[in-house]
Every structure is written in structure tokens, then in C-alpha cells.
């Protein structure tokens, strides 16, 4: 049986299974444990609950083991059958345990939407530079494959001509430290990157420069108040000047940071592999993963993680 005690004896394996070091997991557990009593009381005391408080089944695993199970599931994206074997539970209990904890964990980690709310309140240059080192931000989109939809309309809307698969898209805005400052809710795979930006573009301070790729062609014309940088596009049959090539190389070196962040997100197999769950759970899964990535970045940068609890 997999447990915190057994897994914590091997630090490299713990990191591989959960995406966090043992110390980072312990800090997250302290935050989760601090909110658990109030969270559980609200759940049991809700108006639509049939049983009185104190009735009903107890959880077989303690809170620490359930938090471990949630992270292992998102990191490895194993089936409920295998998870049940690893944690000595049946499949229905695995699902119940994970769904029960997701909302609580989201309260304890710096979700991109929480970070974005803080960014919108920035006033001084010092505050801006804390969230945007070098006054720089990078935007890019990420696609994830989904099973072929049964609904004909959804099959058409979710088909990505670029990937030649049915996908969903998410757009990220990150800073130079790898912090995800903004994340959109998923969009069908047929939606163009720039259309996602026009629909849900984040608010950034006016002195922050935004690097983007040619998928955002038109942003400089439509949003002249933003300081955006795009690669110089080579026209058919033409050649780029040395100045244009130098500009594109510099931009590529800066934009690779967002690719590194997307890579960290996709190391959680629930985002890196085909998404087998129902799409209505996709945003919750993406929130947990991006929040965990931000949690690690903030701890490494010495930022106040506790400010995003609640």
C-alpha cells in the first residue's frame, strides 16, 4: 500500500510521484489542514444534505494520505482501478476522495486567477516588478487531446486543424520566473489563439512588455495601448534582413520561458496525456496543476504563498 510514510523515505520517488518535494508537500499540507475543519463543517452543514452532522461514512484515509492520493492521481494520471489498488480503496471511494478535496486544495494554492486579481491591483513600480521581473510577460497557448466527441457539433468545434485531433485549448500568460499570471478556461480546439486573446485577454500594467508568436498577429493593431512584441514574418518568396533575424532570435530566447512553463504543466500527466475525464472537470484539473506549479515557483522566489490562501 502506498503511503506518505513509505514514499517519503525516497525523496526522488516522492517528487516523481507528486510533483512536489517532501518539504513542499509538508508546507501545502499545513495550509490544507488549517482550512479543513471549517471546510468540512460547511460541507456537512449544507442545506441540501439529508443526514445530520456526524452521520454518514467516515473517510478511510486520513487527510495527509488523501492529499497524497490527489497529487499522485494528477501527476501520474492512473486509472481509479490502479489508484484503488495502490491506496487500498475501491474505485468509487477514490473518485469521492479526490473530488471532495479538489475545492479545498484550490483554496490553498496560488491559482493563476488569484494571481491575476493581485496583478490588477498593482500601483507602484516596485509592486509591478515583483510580479513582472524586467517588466516582461510572455503569452502562448497549449492544446490537449481529448477523446473523439460523440456529438457531431462538438466534434466539429473541438477539431484542431493544426494537431489533426480533437483538442481543447488553454492560454497562459507567464513572467520571466515562470509564474503563471493568467490562465483562461478551456476553449474548443478549433478556436484560434488570437481569438482567445480577444475574448479573454488579461489585464497587465501599461509598462509591462508582452512577447507573443505569430499566432497573435494583429494584436499590435487592435490593442495599441499594449507594449507587444511579435516576430517579423517572412513573406512568401522573400528574405528577412539581418536586423529582422536578430530580432526574431532575441524574441525566441525570451519566449522559450513560456514553453518551459507549459512543459512543467504537462509533466502532470492529467494535462500531458489525452484527457479521459469528462470535460466539465477539465478546468478544475487545470487549476490544480497550474496552482501547484505556481506554488513551487513562489516558494523558490520567496514570495508570500499564504496571501493566496482562502
N, C-alpha and C positions, 0 to 999 in steps of 0.2 A: 504493500500500500504506500502510495506517495504521500509524504507529509512534510511540513516545514522543517521539523527536526532532522529528518533524513536528508532532505535536499540541501539544507543549509550547511551540511558537512562538506559539500563540494561547491565552492563558490563559482567556478566557471560553469558548472552544470546549472546552478541556480540562475545565473544570468542568461544562459541559453534557453532555459525553460520559461522564464518570466519576463525577460526584457529589462529587469532591474537587478542591481547588485543587492546583496543582503542588507547593507546599510540603507539603501534607498527604499527597499521594501519595508524595512522596520519603520522608517520615517513616515511612509504612506500609511502603514497600519496604525500608527499613533493618531493620525488625523481621522482615519475611518472610525477607529474605536471611540474617539472623542465625540463623534456625532451619532454613534449607533443607537444609544439609548433613546434619544429624542426621535430619531428616525423610525425606530421600531414602535415606539408608542403611537406615533401618528398613523402608522400602518395598521396597527391593531385596533385603534380607536376610531377608524373612519366610519362614516355614517352607513355605508352600504355593506358593512361587514355583518354577517349573520351571527357568528359566535361572539360571546363576550370576551373581554380581555382576559387572557390566561387560558382560554380554551384553544383547541386545535393542536396540530402536531408541532413538536419542537424540532429544530434543526439537529441532524445527527452530528454534523461537524461544527467545531467552534468557529468564531469569526475569522481568526487568523488562517485556518485551513480553507475556509470558503473564499477568502480574498486570494489566497494562493491558487485555488482552482480557477477562479475567474481569469487571472493573469495567464495561467498555463493554457487555458482554452483559447484566449485571444492570440497568444504568441504562437502556439503550435497548430491551432485550428483543427483539433482532433474531433472525432465523432463523439456524440454523447455516450455511445456504447463503450468506446475506449476510455473516455473520461470516467465513466461509472466503474470500470474495472480498476483504474488507477487510484480512485478515491473511495472505493468500496461503497458505491451508491448505485441505485438504479437510474435509468435514463431520465425518468420524469423528475426525480429529485435533483439531478444535475441541472436540468433546464430551470427548475424552480429556484434553486440556489443562485444561479447566475443572474437570472432576470431580477431577483429580489435585490441583489447587491449593486447592479449597474447604476441605478439612480443615486445611491449613496456614494459610490466611488466618484461619480461625476461631480458631486458636491465638494470633493476633497482634492481635486486636481485642477491645474490651470488650463481649462478648456480654451481653445482659440477665441470663442465668443466672449469669454470673460476678459481675456487679454485685450480684445478689441474695444470693449467698453472702457477699459483703463486708458487705452490709446486716445480715445475720443475726448478724454478729459485733460490731456497734457497741455500745459501752458508755457512753461519755461523751456529754454533750450537744453538745460541740464536734464529735465524730465524726458524730453524728446530723445536725447542721445542715449539715455538708459535703455530705451526700447528699440531705438534705431541707431546702433553704433555706426559712426561715419555718415549718419543721415542717409542711409541706404536701405532699400527694400527690394525684394525680388518676387515676382509673381509667375506662377505656372500652374498648369492643370495636370491632373492624374486620372487615368482611366482604369477601371477594374472590370474584369469579365464577370458576367452573370449567366446563369443557365438560359437557354432559349425560351422566351416567354410563350405561354400558350395563347395569350390574347393577341390577335392579329395586329391591332392598333399599337399595342405595346412592343410587338416585335419590330415594327417599322420605326417607332420613335427611339428605341434603345439600340438600334443597329448603328455601329460606328463604321463609317466607310474607311477610316484610317486603319483601324485594327482588324477589320473584316470579321468582327464578332459583335455580340450583344454586350454592351457595357453600360456602366454609369460613370459620370464624371464628377470630380471634386476639384475646386480651385483653391490653391494655397498662396498666402502672402507671408513671406518669412523675412527675418532680418539677418544680418551677417553672422550672428551667433547661432543660427539655426532655430530660433524661437518662431513658432507658428503664430503670427499675429492675427491672422484672419483665415477662416475656412468657410466655404459655402456648404449648404446642404447639397445632397447629390442631385445631379441633373441627368436626363437621358443621354445616352452616348452619341446621339445624332446632333446634339446642341454644340455649336461652335464655341471655342474658348472665349472669343471676344464677346459673343452674345451673353455668356455667363457673366463676364465683367460688367457689361452694360446693365444687366439685370440686378446684380448684387455687389457692385464694386465697393470695396471698403473705404472707410474714411481714414486718410493719413494726413499728418501735419503738412502744411504747404511747403516747408523747407526740406522735405524728405524726397529723394530721387527714387524712382521706381524703374527697375530693369525688367524688360519683358522680351519675348521672342516674337517672330513674325506672325504668330497666331493672333497677336493683338494689334495687327496693322490697322490703323485708323484711330487709335487711342489718342495720338497727339493732336489730331484734328478735332475729335469730338470732345476731348477733355483738355483744352489748352491751359487750364489752371494747374494741371498736374505736371510735375517735372519727370517726364518719362523718357527712357532711352530704348530704342529699338535697333536691331542690326540693319545695316544698309543692304537692301535687296538687290541682287544681281538680275538684271533684265535678260530675257532670252536673247542669246547671241552676243551679249555684251560682256564687258570685263570690269571688275572692280578696281578702283585706284588703290595705290599703296596706303593712302590715308584711310580709305574705307575698310581695307583689310585689317589695318591696325586697330581701327575702332571695333570691328567685329570680334577680333581676338581678345581685346580687353573686356568687351561685354561678355564673351563666353567664359572668361576666367571668373568674372563676378557672378554670373548666373549659375555656375556649377554648384553653388551653395544650395540652391533650391532642389537640385537633383539629389544632393546628399540627404536633404531632409526627407524627400519622398522615399528615398532608399531606406531610411530609418523607419519610416511609417510602414513600408512594405515588408520589413523584416517580421512584422506581426502577420502571420500567415492568413489571418482572417481578412486582411486587406490585400496581401500579396497574391493570394490564390483566388480561384473562382469563388465568388460569394454564394454559398449554398443556402444560406438562411433566407427568410422572407425579407423582401426589400423594405418593409416597414420598420425593420430592426437595423437597417444599414446605418442610419445617422447616429444611432446610439453606439454602435460598434466603432464607427469612425471617431466619435467623440472620445471614447475611452482610450483608443490608441493614440490620437493626437494629444490628448491630455497627458498621457504617460510620457510621451516624447517631450512635451513642454516641461513636465515635472523634472525630468533628468537635466534638461538644459538649464532651468532656473537654479537647481541645486548646484550645478557646476559653475554657474556665473555668480553665485552668492546672492541671488535675488530672493525676495520675501515670498515664499510659496504660501505661507499661512494667510496672506492677504486675499487669496483666491478660494479660501475655504468657505463654503456656505452657498 
